[in-house]
Amino acid sequence: MNQVNNHQGTANYEFLSLIPFADKMSAEGKRLLAQSIQFAEFPAGTILKTEGEKPNQMPILVSGSIKVFKASPNGKRLTLYHLEKGNTPCLLAAYSILKNKNFPAEVIVDQSCEVIIIPADTFRTLYRKEISVQRYVIDLGMHRINHIFTTIEQVAFHGVDERLASFLLEKFTENKISKSHKRKLDMSHQEIAREIGTAREVVSRLLKNFEKENFIRMARRSIELVNY
């Protein structure tokens, strides 16, 4: 993992407010956490973790976006979930650390991000001693497992056209909720294919069909939803 602008101090208490479970920890736990954590910045495209790596860090995202995905030997990718500011951190990192298992997926920076890094040994210690950390891991598991099972269900039981339509609707709904009200999705066909676990050619063909039905309008690296 390439760390950029990495800052480490003996008492990083100012970062504790950015860690979701820190507020309810004991004074001893807060002290251990403050003495152990690091703050780092990563540019877009940075590979944070590759499949099979030993678990050595628990990342807490402060800003930006991170993607967790599985890659097949033939180059296909299936996105498992995204980490974004304000949502729950990485379930697979917590699982790998607590079970001492190799990391089962790959992690890449989508948008330049700021991350608080908790060493694996510190996270294990806090999990053993702090109820708030235990509850956090349980809540994290419930949240992410539901999302991952939804992804598996879509791949196993739904056609690619349904997955693509669902993905587009989800993205446009996110834009509406975030009040950006963007009618365009700025993604390439290859990027969309990686998100839904199929080939670029399949996405291009289906998007052309959607355009013929007047559901969308396409331009270079953008898709506009009609009558949205």
C-alpha positions in Angstrom: 0.0 0.0 0.0 1.5 3.3 -1.1 0.7 5.9 1.6 0.9 9.6 0.7 1.3 12.5 3.1 1.2 10.0 6.0 1.1 11.6 9.4 1.6 9.8 12.7 1.8 11.2 16.1 1.8 10.0 19.7 -1.6 11.5 20.5 -3.8 11.9 17.5 -6.9 12.6 19.6 -8.2 15.1 17.0 -8.9 12.2 14.6 -11.0 10.2 17.1 -14.1 12.1 16.3 -13.9 10.7 12.8 -13.9 7.1 14.0 -17.5 5.8 14.4 -16.9 3.6 17.5 -14.4 5.8 19.4 -16.8 8.1 21.2 -18.1 5.3 23.5 -14.7 3.6 24.2 -13.0 3.7 27.6 -10.3 6.3 28.3 -7.7 3.5 28.0 -9.1 2.4 24.6 -9.1 6.0 23.3 -5.5 6.4 24.4 -4.4 3.3 22.7 -6.2 4.2 19.5 -4.9 7.8 19.5 -1.3 6.5 19.9 -1.7 3.9 17.1 -3.6 5.5 14.2 -2.2 7.1 11.1 -3.7 9.6 8.7 -3.0 9.2 5.0 -4.1 10.5 1.6 -4.3 8.5 -1.6 -4.8 9.6 -5.2 -7.4 8.0 -7.5 -6.2 4.7 -8.9 -4.1 3.7 -5.9 -4.4 0.0 -5.1 -4.9 -0.3 -1.4 -5.2 -4.0 -1.1 -4.9 -7.0 -3.4 -6.5 -10.4 -3.0 -4.5 -12.8 -0.8 -2.7 -10.1 1.2 -2.3 -10.4 4.9 -4.6 -8.2 6.9 -2.5 -5.5 8.5 -4.7 -2.4 8.6 -8.3 -1.3 9.2 -9.2 1.7 7.1 -11.7 4.4 8.1 -12.6 6.6 5.2 -12.8 10.3 5.9 -13.3 11.6 2.3 -13.4 10.4 -1.2 -14.5 7.0 -2.5 -13.0 3.4 -2.4 -14.2 0.4 -4.4 -14.0 -3.2 -3.2 -14.3 -5.8 -6.0 -13.5 -9.4 -7.0 -11.5 -10.0 -10.1 -11.6 -13.2 -12.2 -8.5 -14.7 -14.0 -9.9 -13.5 -17.4 -10.0 -9.9 -16.2 -13.7 -9.6 -15.4 -14.5 -7.6 -12.3 -17.6 -7.6 -10.0 -18.0 -4.7 -7.6 -19.0 -5.9 -4.1 -19.5 -2.5 -2.6 -18.2 1.1 -2.4 -16.9 2.9 0.6 -17.8 6.6 0.7 -17.7 9.4 3.3 -20.4 8.9 5.9 -21.1 5.2 5.3 -19.9 2.1 7.1 -16.2 1.1 6.7 -14.8 -2.1 5.2 -16.4 -5.3 6.4 -13.9 -7.5 4.6 -11.0 -5.7 6.4 -12.6 -6.3 9.8 -13.3 -9.9 9.0 -9.8 -10.6 7.7 -8.2 -8.9 10.7 -10.3 -10.6 13.4 -10.2 -14.1 11.7 -6.5 -13.6 10.6 -7.5 -14.6 7.1 -6.0 -13.3 3.9 -7.9 -10.5 2.3 -10.5 -12.0 -0.1 -10.9 -9.2 -2.6 -9.2 -6.1 -4.1 -9.5 -2.5 -3.1 -8.8 0.5 -5.3 -9.3 4.3 -4.8 -12.1 5.6 -7.0 -11.8 9.3 -6.0 -8.8 10.8 -4.1 -9.4 10.0 -0.5 -8.3 10.6 3.1 -8.1 7.6 5.4 -7.5 7.0 9.0 -5.6 3.7 9.4 -5.8 1.5 12.5 -3.1 -1.2 12.8 -4.5 -4.7 12.8 -3.1 -5.5 16.3 -4.7 -2.4 17.7 -8.1 -3.3 16.1 -7.9 -6.8 17.5 -7.1 -5.5 21.0 -9.9 -3.0 20.9 -12.4 -5.6 19.7 -11.5 -7.9 22.7 -11.8 -5.1 25.3 -14.3 -2.5 24.0 -18.1 -3.3 23.7 -18.6 -0.3 21.3 -16.1 -1.9 18.9 -17.8 -5.3 19.1 -21.2 -3.7 18.4 -19.7 -1.7 15.6 -18.4 -4.9 13.9 -21.8 -6.6 14.3 -23.7 -3.6 12.8 -21.1 -3.4 10.0 -21.6 -7.1 9.2 -25.4 -6.8 9.1 -25.2 -3.8 6.8 -22.7 -5.2 4.4 -23.8 -8.8 4.3 -27.3 -7.6 3.1 -25.7 -5.6 0.3 -23.4 -8.4 -0.8 -26.2 -10.9 -0.8 -28.2 -8.5 -3.0 -25.3 -8.4 -5.4 -25.0 -12.2 -5.5 -28.7 -12.5 -6.1 -28.6 -10.1 -9.0 -25.7 -11.9 -10.7 -27.2 -15.4 -10.1 -30.8 -14.8 -10.8 -31.2 -11.7 -12.9 -30.3 -11.1 -16.5 -27.6 -8.6 -17.4 -30.3 -6.2 -18.8 -32.0 -6.2 -15.4 -28.8 -5.6 -13.6 -27.8 -2.8 -15.9 -31.3 -1.1 -15.6 -31.1 -1.5 -11.8 -27.6 0.0 -11.7 -28.5 3.0 -13.8 -31.7 3.7 -11.7 -29.7 3.4 -8.5 -27.1 5.9 -9.7 -29.6 8.4 -10.9 -31.6 8.1 -7.6 -28.3 8.7 -5.7 -27.8 11.9 -7.7 -31.4 13.0 -6.9 -31.1 12.3 -3.2 -27.7 14.1 -3.0 -29.4 17.1 -4.5 -27.0 17.3 -7.4 -30.0 16.6 -9.7 -27.6 15.5 -12.4 -29.4 14.0 -15.4 -26.2 12.5 -16.7 -24.1 9.6 -15.4 -20.4 10.2 -16.2 -19.1 6.7 -16.6 -17.6 4.7 -19.5 -19.1 1.5 -20.7 -16.1 -0.4 -19.3 -16.5 1.1 -15.9 -20.2 0.1 -15.9 -19.3 -3.4 -17.0 -17.0 -3.8 -14.1 -19.6 -2.6 -11.7 -22.2 -5.2 -12.8 -19.8 -8.0 -13.6 -20.1 -8.4 -17.4 -18.2 -7.5 -20.6 -18.0 -4.0 -22.0 -19.5 -5.2 -25.4 -22.6 -6.5 -23.5 -23.1 -3.1 -21.8 -22.7 -1.2 -25.1 -25.2 -3.4 -26.8 -27.8 -3.1 -24.0 -27.3 0.7 -23.7 -28.0 1.0 -27.5 -31.2 -1.0 -27.0 -32.2 1.3 -24.1 -31.5 4.3 -26.3 -33.7 2.9 -29.1 -36.5 2.6 -26.5 -36.0 6.2 -25.6 -35.1 5.4 -22.0 -31.7 7.1 -22.2 -29.6 9.3 -24.4 -25.9 8.6 -24.8 -22.9 10.8 -25.4 -19.2 10.3 -25.0 -18.6 8.9 -21.5 -22.0 10.0 -20.3 -25.6 8.6 -20.2 -28.6 10.8 -19.7 -31.9 9.4 -18.4 -34.9 10.6 -20.4 -37.9 12.0 -18.6 -36.3 11.8 -15.2 
